[in-house]
Amino acid sequence: MAKECEWCERKLDPTNMKRHLKTCVFKNEVELKKHELRLLKKKVPRDETAIKEEVTFVELKHYLTESYNKAMMLYKKILEENNKDPVQKIKEMNVSPPTLENYLLEWNLYTKWLRRNNRTVSADSANTYISSLKCRASTQRKKHNTLQLLLQHLIDRNVRLNKFRMRISYAPKKPLSDKELNDYLEEQRLINTEDYLIQLLMSTYGLRINTAALLKIKDLEFLHAASDEERMIHLPDSKVKNRRLEKITPQLETLLTNFIKGESNQENYVFYSEGKNKAKKFRAQDLCMRINKKIRDSKVLKKIDNYKYTSHMFRKTKAYNMYKQGNERLKEQIRSSIGQSQGSMAIEHYIN
């Protein structure tokens, strides 16, 4: 049964009433109920031009004054509460170091924009800042969510930015077949040794690009191994906390040993030595752009428009091929258990 809004007297389904009250003009803007407004209209003289001018001026003055006071109050609250500035308060958040680094970067970008545009910290300025960004929709949404979280932490938990409405579409990454991967790596081997090694390492262990960016000489534990069991490589990853150790393949051991020959400082990076003074995040970004360009420029990769080809395809290829191989082994086990011949396609009728 329809229910009437007590403010605008509009009839609505009860399930929509709560949402309607958030946007009801009479409740939120006019701040008078419809029948109260009718009574006022009867008492007000009919010089409509004068009324409109006066109301417009009063409303504008009220809006500007209220907006300025709110902005200054919020800004003062951020800067002076507990004698801590926003950066100090962000640093006290209980998050991982990479997340904290990202929060500080986003806050710095936002405050630079505020200074350039002579604006103060507020939800309104944050909304304008987000809409001014020239980046992919997925990146814009990430920045929107980060900034809203920071404003809630710094100002008030009830702060809400405008709902992010841009559509985001993701093209799936293309897993490569063994032949495609081998042909591509052979092409890269002939072009650049360092980039070849980075991509070989990523494809062998299914790594993110940040692992190649973070890999140091000390992580090549096989260099100091006393036995075959100790021939391991430590694979750092800024996104996970678990320490990952893997057996080094003979091919990679030889190639990496030759590549770093003469390097004795254990804290030096294995790859991208010219960017040794850059922050970890920017090292990974630079390497990602470099490897993605290699993939784009490849002459042997037959690219399909429906797929995306980036450095992440090595990780997906590793996962996809392991799944496919495991699936085939399981099918063979089932064939054997029910008396089917090896490689029989009839197994599909039993498992699908």
TIZA-520437 format. One line per 2 residues: for each residue z, x, y of C-alpha. Coordinates in Angstrom, 1 decimal, decimal comma, always signed. Example, Ala and Ser with C-alpha at 12.3 -4.5 7.8 and 13.67 -1.06 7.14 Angstrom:
residues 2
+7,8 +12,3 -4,5; +7,1 +13,7 -1,1
***
This chain:
residues 352
+0,0 +0,0 +0,0; -1,0 +1,3 +3,5
+1,8 +2,5 +5,8; +1,7 +2,4 +9,6
+2,4 +5,6 +11,6; +5,2 +4,8 +14,0
+3,6 +7,0 +16,7; -0,1 +6,0 +16,8
+0,2 +2,7 +14,8; -2,6 +3,9 +12,5
-2,5 +2,7 +8,9; -2,6 +5,4 +6,3
-2,0 +5,9 +2,6; +1,7 +6,9 +2,2
+0,6 +10,2 +0,4; -1,2 +11,3 +3,6
+1,6 +10,4 +6,0; +3,3 +13,8 +6,0
+0,1 +15,6 +6,7; -0,9 +13,2 +9,4
+2,3 +13,6 +11,3; +1,6 +17,3 +11,7
-1,6 +16,5 +13,6; -0,8 +13,1 +15,2
-1,8 +13,4 +18,9; +0,8 +10,8 +20,1
+3,6 +12,7 +18,3; +2,7 +16,3 +19,0
+0,7 +16,2 +22,3; +1,6 +13,0 +24,2
+5,1 +12,9 +22,8; +5,2 +9,1 +23,4
+4,7 +6,3 +21,0; +1,6 +4,2 +21,5
+3,5 +1,1 +22,6; +5,6 +3,2 +25,1
+2,3 +4,4 +26,6; +1,0 +0,9 +27,0
+4,2 +0,0 +28,9; +3,8 +3,0 +31,2
+0,2 +2,1 +31,9; +1,2 -1,4 +33,2
+3,7 +0,2 +35,6; +1,4 +3,0 +36,9
-0,8 +2,2 +40,0; -4,6 +2,1 +39,2
-5,8 +5,0 +41,4; -7,2 +6,7 +38,3
-8,8 +9,6 +40,1; -5,5 +10,7 +41,7
-3,7 +10,1 +38,5; -6,1 +12,2 +36,5
-5,9 +15,1 +38,9; -2,2 +15,1 +39,1
-1,7 +14,8 +35,4; -4,2 +17,6 +34,7
-2,5 +19,9 +37,2; +1,0 +19,1 +35,9
-0,1 +19,5 +32,2; -1,9 +22,8 +32,9
+1,1 +24,2 +34,8; +3,4 +23,1 +32,1
+1,2 +24,6 +29,3; +0,8 +27,9 +31,1
+4,5 +28,2 +31,9; +5,6 +27,3 +28,4
+3,1 +29,7 +26,8; +4,1 +32,6 +29,0
+7,8 +32,0 +28,4; +7,3 +31,7 +24,7
+5,2 +34,9 +24,6; +7,7 +36,9 +26,6
+10,7 +35,5 +24,6; +9,0 +36,4 +21,3
+7,9 +39,8 +22,6; +11,4 +40,6 +23,9
+12,9 +39,4 +20,6; +10,7 +41,8 +18,7
+11,3 +44,8 +20,9; +15,0 +44,4 +21,6
+16,6 +42,9 +18,5; +19,0 +45,4 +17,0
+17,5 +48,0 +19,4; +14,6 +48,5 +17,0
+10,9 +48,5 +17,8; +8,4 +46,7 +15,5
+7,4 +50,0 +13,8; +11,0 +50,7 +12,9
+11,5 +47,2 +11,5; +8,3 +47,5 +9,5
+9,4 +50,8 +8,0; +12,6 +49,1 +6,8
+10,7 +46,6 +4,7; +11,3 +46,9 +0,9
+7,7 +47,6 -0,2; +6,0 +50,5 -1,9
+4,8 +53,5 +0,2; +1,1 +52,6 +0,0
+1,8 +49,0 +1,0; +4,0 +50,2 +3,9
+1,3 +52,6 +5,0; -1,2 +49,7 +5,1
+1,2 +47,5 +7,0; +1,7 +50,2 +9,7
-2,0 +50,7 +9,9; -2,7 +47,0 +10,5
+0,1 +46,7 +13,0; -1,3 +49,7 +14,9
-4,8 +48,2 +15,0; -3,4 +44,8 +16,2
-1,2 +46,4 +19,0; -4,2 +48,5 +20,2
-6,2 +45,3 +20,5; -3,4 +43,7 +22,5
-3,3 +46,6 +25,0; -7,1 +46,5 +25,4
-7,1 +42,8 +26,1; -3,8 +42,6 +28,1
-2,2 +40,2 +25,5; +1,3 +40,0 +24,1
+2,5 +39,5 +20,5; +2,1 +35,9 +19,4
+0,5 +33,7 +16,8; -2,2 +32,7 +19,3
-3,1 +36,4 +20,1; -3,0 +37,2 +16,4
-5,5 +34,3 +15,7; -7,8 +35,5 +18,4
-7,6 +39,1 +17,1; -8,4 +38,0 +13,5
-11,4 +35,9 +14,7; -12,7 +38,9 +16,7
-12,9 +41,2 +13,7; -16,4 +42,3 +12,5
-15,9 +42,9 +8,8; -16,4 +41,2 +5,5
-14,8 +37,9 +4,9; -12,6 +39,3 +2,1
-11,4 +42,1 +4,4; -10,7 +39,6 +7,2
-8,7 +37,4 +4,9; -6,6 +40,4 +3,7
-5,9 +41,4 +7,4; -5,0 +37,7 +8,2
-2,5 +37,6 +5,3; -1,0 +41,0 +6,3
-0,6 +40,1 +9,9; +1,0 +36,8 +9,2
+3,5 +38,4 +6,9; +4,3 +41,0 +9,5
+4,8 +38,4 +12,3; +7,1 +36,4 +10,0
+9,1 +39,5 +9,3; +9,3 +40,6 +13,0
+9,6 +37,2 +14,7; +10,3 +34,1 +12,6
+9,7 +33,1 +9,0; +8,1 +29,9 +10,3
+5,2 +31,6 +12,1; +1,9 +30,4 +10,8
-1,5 +31,7 +11,7; -4,5 +29,4 +11,6
-5,6 +28,6 +8,1; -8,3 +31,1 +6,9
-11,4 +29,0 +6,2; -14,2 +31,5 +5,7
-15,9 +31,3 +2,3; -15,6 +34,4 +0,2
-18,1 +35,1 -2,6; -17,8 +38,0 -5,0
-20,7 +39,5 -6,9; -19,5 +40,7 -10,4
-19,5 +44,5 -11,0; -22,1 +45,5 -13,6
-20,8 +47,2 -16,8; -23,3 +49,8 -18,0
-24,5 +50,3 -21,5; -23,9 +53,7 -23,2
-27,5 +54,6 -22,5; -27,4 +53,5 -18,8
-24,2 +55,5 -18,3; -25,5 +58,7 -20,0
-28,8 +58,6 -18,1; -27,0 +58,1 -14,8
-24,5 +60,9 -15,4; -27,3 +63,3 -16,5
-29,0 +62,5 -13,2; -25,8 +63,2 -11,2
-25,2 +66,5 -13,1; -28,5 +67,8 -11,8
-27,8 +66,8 -8,2; -24,2 +67,8 -7,4
-21,5 +69,3 -9,7; -18,5 +68,0 -7,9
-19,8 +64,4 -7,7; -20,9 +64,6 -11,3
-17,4 +65,7 -12,4; -15,7 +62,9 -10,4
-17,9 +60,3 -12,0; -17,6 +61,7 -15,5
-13,8 +61,7 -15,1; -13,8 +58,1 -13,9
-16,1 +56,9 -16,7; -14,2 +58,7 -19,4
-10,8 +57,3 -18,5; -11,7 +54,1 -16,6
-10,2 +55,3 -13,3; -10,0 +54,0 -9,8
-11,5 +56,3 -7,1; -8,0 +57,0 -5,7
-7,2 +59,0 -8,8; -10,0 +61,4 -8,2
-8,8 +61,7 -4,5; -5,2 +62,3 -5,5
-5,8 +64,7 -8,5; -4,2 +68,1 -7,9
-4,3 +71,4 -9,8; -0,8 +70,8 -11,1
-2,1 +67,6 -12,8; -4,4 +69,6 -15,0
-1,6 +70,2 -17,5; -4,0 +71,5 -20,2
-4,3 +74,7 -18,2; -0,8 +75,8 -19,3
-0,8 +74,2 -22,7; +0,8 +76,1 -25,6
-0,8 +73,9 -28,3; -3,5 +71,4 -28,8
-1,0 +68,6 -28,6; -0,1 +69,6 -25,1
-3,7 +69,7 -23,8; -3,2 +66,8 -21,5
-4,3 +65,6 -18,0; -2,0 +63,7 -15,6
-4,0 +60,9 -13,9; -2,2 +59,8 -10,6
-2,8 +56,3 -9,3; -1,4 +55,0 -6,0
-1,6 +51,4 -7,3; +0,6 +51,8 -10,4
+4,0 +53,4 -10,9; +3,7 +54,4 -14,5
+2,9 +58,1 -15,2; -0,4 +58,2 -17,1
-1,0 +61,1 -19,4; -4,2 +61,4 -21,5
-5,6 +63,9 -23,9; -8,3 +66,0 -22,2
-11,7 +65,9 -23,8; -13,2 +69,3 -24,7
-16,2 +68,7 -22,3; -14,0 +67,8 -19,3
-11,6 +70,7 -20,1; -14,4 +73,2 -19,9
-16,0 +71,7 -16,8; -12,8 +71,4 -14,8
-11,6 +74,9 -15,8; -14,9 +76,4 -14,5
-14,9 +74,2 -11,4; -11,4 +75,3 -10,2
-11,7 +78,9 -11,3; -9,8 +81,2 -9,0
-7,7 +78,4 -7,5; -3,9 +79,2 -7,9
-2,2 +76,9 -5,5; -0,8 +74,0 -7,7
-0,6 +71,6 -4,7; -4,3 +71,9 -3,8
-6,6 +69,0 -4,6; -9,2 +69,4 -7,3
-11,9 +67,5 -5,4; -12,8 +67,0 -1,8
-11,1 +70,1 -0,6; -12,6 +69,8 +2,9
-10,5 +66,6 +3,4; -7,3 +68,2 +2,3
-5,5 +67,4 +5,6; -6,5 +63,7 +5,5
-4,1 +60,9 +4,5; -4,4 +59,8 +0,8
-5,9 +56,4 +1,8; -8,6 +58,0 +3,9
-9,4 +60,6 +1,2; -10,0 +57,8 -1,2
-12,1 +55,9 +1,3; -14,3 +58,9 +2,0
-14,8 +59,7 -1,7; -15,5 +56,0 -2,4
-18,3 +55,9 +0,3; -19,7 +59,2 -1,1
-19,9 +58,0 -4,7; -21,1 +54,5 -3,7
-24,0 +56,2 -1,9; -24,8 +58,2 -5,0
-25,0 +55,0 -7,0; -27,1 +53,2 -4,4
-29,6 +56,2 -4,3; -29,8 +56,6 -8,0
-33,4 +56,5 -9,4; -32,4 +55,8 -13,0
-30,1 +52,8 -12,6; -32,1 +49,6 -12,9
-30,2 +47,4 -10,5; -30,0 +43,6 -10,9
-29,5 +41,5 -7,8; -26,8 +39,3 -9,2
-24,5 +42,3 -9,8; -22,7 +44,7 -7,5
-22,9 +48,5 -8,2; -20,0 +50,5 -6,9
-17,6 +53,2 -8,1; -15,5 +50,4 -9,7
-18,3 +49,9 -12,3; -17,0 +52,9 -14,3
-13,7 +51,2 -14,7; -15,3 +47,9 -15,8
-17,7 +49,7 -18,1; -14,8 +51,4 -19,9
-12,9 +48,1 -20,3; -16,0 +46,1 -21,3
-17,3 +48,6 -23,9; -13,8 +48,9 -25,5
-13,6 +45,1 -25,7; -17,1 +44,9 -27,2
-16,4 +47,6 -29,8; -13,1 +46,1 -30,8
-14,7 +42,7 -31,1; -17,3 +44,0 -33,4
-14,7 +45,7 -35,6; -12,7 +42,5 -35,8
-15,9 +40,5 -36,8; -16,6 +43,1 -39,6
-13,0 +42,7 -40,8; -13,4 +38,9 -40,9
-16,8 +39,2 -42,7; -15,1 +41,4 -45,4
-12,2 +39,0 -45,8; -14,4 +35,9 -46,4
-17,0 +37,7 -48,5; -19,9 +37,8 -46,1
-22,4 +40,7 -46,1; -21,9 +43,5 -43,6
-23,5 +42,6 -40,2; -24,1 +39,0 -41,1
-24,7 +36,8 -38,1; -23,4 +33,8 -40,0
-19,9 +34,9 -38,9; -20,7 +33,2 -35,5
-20,5 +29,8 -37,1; -17,0 +30,5 -38,3
-15,5 +31,8 -35,1; -17,2 +29,8 -32,4
***
